[in-house]
Structure formats: C-alpha cells, structure tokens
Amino acid sequence: MTLPHISGLPAFLKLAKQRYLCKACGPSFTAETQIVDRHCRISTRTRQWIAHQCNQRLTEQYISEMASVSTTTVRRVIDQTA
C-alpha cells in the first residue's frame, strides 16, 4: 500500500490481511484497518495529501510523481473530492 513520503523517499507498507471464519454460523470476514479503505491500495493519508496538493494548483503529473501513484489515481481523487 502506498503511504506518504518519509524523509523525501517513497514509503510502502506491506499489509497482510487476516481472514476470520465464524465456527458457529459459517461466514468469513476480513479484518479492517483505518490506514486504508476497504478494497483500496492507497492509504487515506495519501489521498488527503493528493487532495490538498490539488488546491495548490500543481499539475497532475507532478502530484503523481510526488505521491508515487499514477496520474489516473490523482485524477480519481480529484473527481471524488470535487
């Protein structure tokens, strides 16, 4: 998962998801964390940083390079916040 830069270097977190099975009723579920939204690979903190940088009138390509994500991801974050 992509995290904000640390000391100017890209940061990534290897997160192993745990699955649980209810022995009483049978269904399984996955553990969740506040660091990343469900079904996402980019942290919420990185998404917030991207949204903040969009207010600074920077190019999508520059923001994507700084956040270590694709320009499509930057555009998607812009569309979600607008």
C-alpha positions as CSV (number, residue, x, y, z in Angstrom):
1,M,0.0,0.0,0.0
2,T,1.2,3.5,-0.8
3,L,1.9,5.9,2.1
4,P,3.1,9.5,2.1
5,H,6.8,10.0,1.6
6,I,9.1,9.7,4.7
7,S,12.2,12.0,4.6
8,G,11.6,12.6,0.9
9,L,11.6,8.9,0.0
10,P,8.6,6.8,-1.2
11,A,7.1,4.7,1.6
12,F,5.2,1.5,1.2
13,L,3.5,-0.7,3.8
14,K,3.2,-4.4,3.3
15,L,-0.1,-5.2,4.9
16,A,-1.2,-8.8,5.3
17,K,-5.0,-9.1,5.6
18,Q,-6.3,-11.6,8.1
19,R,-9.5,-13.6,7.3
20,Y,-11.7,-14.9,10.1
21,L,-14.2,-17.7,10.0
22,C,-17.1,-17.9,12.4
23,K,-17.3,-21.5,13.6
24,A,-20.8,-21.1,14.8
25,C,-22.6,-19.7,11.7
26,G,-20.0,-20.2,8.9
27,P,-19.4,-16.9,7.2
28,S,-16.0,-15.4,6.9
29,F,-14.9,-11.8,7.0
30,T,-11.6,-9.8,6.6
31,A,-10.0,-7.7,9.3
32,E,-10.1,-3.9,8.6
33,T,-7.8,-1.0,9.4
34,Q,-8.2,2.8,9.4
35,I,-5.0,3.2,7.4
36,V,-6.5,2.1,4.1
37,D,-10.1,2.0,2.9
38,R,-11.7,-1.3,2.0
39,H,-10.7,-2.7,-1.4
40,C,-8.0,0.1,-1.8
41,R,-4.2,0.0,-2.0
42,I,-3.6,3.7,-1.4
43,S,-3.7,5.0,2.2
44,T,-6.3,7.5,3.3
45,R,-3.5,9.8,4.3
46,T,-2.0,9.8,0.8
47,R,-5.4,10.5,-0.7
48,Q,-5.8,13.5,1.7
49,W,-2.3,14.7,0.7
50,I,-3.2,14.5,-3.0
51,A,-6.4,16.4,-2.4
52,H,-4.5,19.1,-0.6
53,Q,-1.9,19.4,-3.3
54,C,-4.7,19.9,-5.9
55,N,-5.6,23.1,-4.1
56,Q,-2.0,24.3,-4.7
57,R,-2.6,24.4,-8.5
58,L,0.1,21.8,-9.3
59,T,0.0,19.5,-12.4
60,E,-1.4,16.0,-12.0
61,Q,1.8,14.6,-13.3
62,Y,3.9,16.4,-10.7
63,I,1.5,15.3,-7.9
64,S,1.5,11.7,-9.1
65,E,5.4,11.7,-9.1
66,M,5.5,13.2,-5.6
67,A,2.9,10.7,-4.2
68,S,4.3,7.7,-6.1
69,V,0.9,6.9,-7.7
70,S,-0.4,7.1,-11.2
71,T,-1.9,10.2,-12.8
72,T,-5.1,8.3,-13.1
73,T,-5.2,7.9,-9.3
74,V,-4.6,11.6,-8.9
75,R,-7.5,12.4,-11.3
76,R,-9.8,9.9,-9.5
77,V,-9.0,11.6,-6.1
78,I,-9.7,15.0,-7.7
79,D,-13.1,13.7,-9.1
80,Q,-14.0,12.3,-5.7
81,T,-13.3,15.5,-3.8
82,A,-14.9,17.8,-6.3
